[in-house]
Amino acid sequence: MESDAGTYNPTVLLVDDDHAAIELMTMMLEMRGHKVLAAYSSAQAIDLIEDMVRQASRWQPLPIDVILLDIMMPGADGFKVCERVKRDPVLMHIPVIMVTALNSSGEKVAAVESGADGYITKPFLPEELRAAVKAKYQIKQREEVLLRRNRELEAANAVSAAASSTLDAEQVLRASLTALMEHADVSAAAIYAVDGSGTGFRRVAQQGVDRPEIRPTQEGPLGRIVRIQESGSQPGSSGKASLPLDVSGQEFRAFVAVPLQSGGRMLGVLEVYHRQWPGFEERDVGLLNEIGERIGAALQNAELFQRLQAWAPQSQGPIADGSEESSKPV
């Protein structure tokens, strides 16, 4: 038997101007462990939803799984709320079930035309209500998995393309950081390269965070990265992130450091930060590690190219890297 308190516990937004109807549906849903939010007018529902959009993380699902929306309300009716939800790219994947007191085919057609995912007619049995919510919630879960994977692929490919767009080592790191900030769900990031002596890290770029320019390779989170060559300093189970001491005043709540390496050789470290808790899930860390591997490979290619340039006979001039500047006459 499926546990409603475990894997199946959606958050349902009820929108109805009838307080008694809200109380009844709340009781029906909370008996199965559902979390219920309530709005008593179309305007209140739209304000609540828009506030959630403003606070939403770029990749995390909105904290509403299903909307149960009464059609007949004073002011803007339920159709207007449904249309507002379905034309918003952030909200459109939230299932909307229209609730009507009239067994009218015209209202049912209007509900579908406004973008509703289904409808139920008052009065309804508790089992009917819970079955409707469960069916739409499961569809939303499957859609979220696909959307999340598409966003992950987009982020990884964007960073990889940026890293491969140049054969200048520092530009590889700067371009990678810019693409990461644009396409991934991170609040801030910094990127370090191993210095020439191999005993320290040199900061090449940062966005949204103030990090030291020089870091020793044997101290703190970066030192641990060098020793184990795996990502580290993930959020702890206590609800507070394991943050570097020197960013404690910058309002971040989650931190992950990812090694940039290729062929077993440490080339640098990517630091990423999040202002929301929990910030980074296990799959986020996996994506960041994949991105780190792609940056590391591009960085190694850039370093090899620069060595070839240094070894090239002076009479032959620099080796062209395919960029616009390399094709200009000297």
C-alpha positions, 0 to 999 in steps of 0.5 A: 500500500502506498504511503501518503505520508511518504512518497505521495504528499503533494501541496495543493492550492485551494481557490474558492470564495466559499470558506465552508468549501475550503474547510471541507476540501482541506479536511479531505486532503489533510486526512491523507497527509497533503499540505493545503494552501488556501486563497479565497479570491482570484486576486489572492490566488494570483498574488500568492502564485506570483510571490512564489514565482519571485522567490523560486529557485531557477531549477527547483519545482514551485511549492505548489503541486496541484491547484483546485480552482473554483469557477464561479467567484466574484470579480475575476472568475476561475478561468482568468486564474487558470489562463494566468497560470497556463501562459506563464512558462514558470507556472504552466506545468502546475496541474489545474483542476477546475471545480464547478457546481454545475454539471454543464458541458459548456463550463467543462468546454470552457475549462479545457479552453482556458488550459485546465488539466481536468475538472470535478463537479460538486458535490464530490466524494473524498475519494474522487477528490483525492484520486483527481489530485493524485493523478495530476500530481503524478503527471507533474512529477514525470514532467519535472524529471524531464524538464530537470534533465533538459536543463542539466543538459543545456547547462552542461553543453553551454559550459562545454561550448564556452570552454571550447570556444578559445585556446587561451587557458584563462579565457577558458576559465572565464568563459566557463564561469560566465556560462555556468552562472547563466545556465545553472542554478547557482547564486555565485561562483569562483574559479581557480587555476593551479599556479605555476609552482603547483603549491597554490591556486590563483583566482581567475574569475568570480561572480557574486562572491568575494574570494581571495586572489591566492589560495594555498593548495594544502589548506581548507576545502581546496586542500581537501579537494587536492588530496582526494580529487573529488568534490567536497564541502557539500551542505551538512545534514544540520541545515547549515552549509559547510561554508569556507570561513571567509564567506560566512558574512556573504549570505550563502547557505550551500557550497560545493567545490569541484576539481578541474582535472584531466588525465588525473592531473589537478588543473584548478577548482570551481567553487559554487554557492547557493543562497537557498537551503538546501541549495545543492542536491546529490544530482546537482553535485553530479552535474557540477562534477560533469561540468568540472570534467568538461572544463578540465578537458578544455583547460588541458587542450588550451595548455597544450596549445600554449606549449606548442606555441612556445615550442614553435620555431620563431621563423614560423610564427605563432600557431593559429588557434582558429580565432579571429585574432590569429588570422589577422596579419602581423 
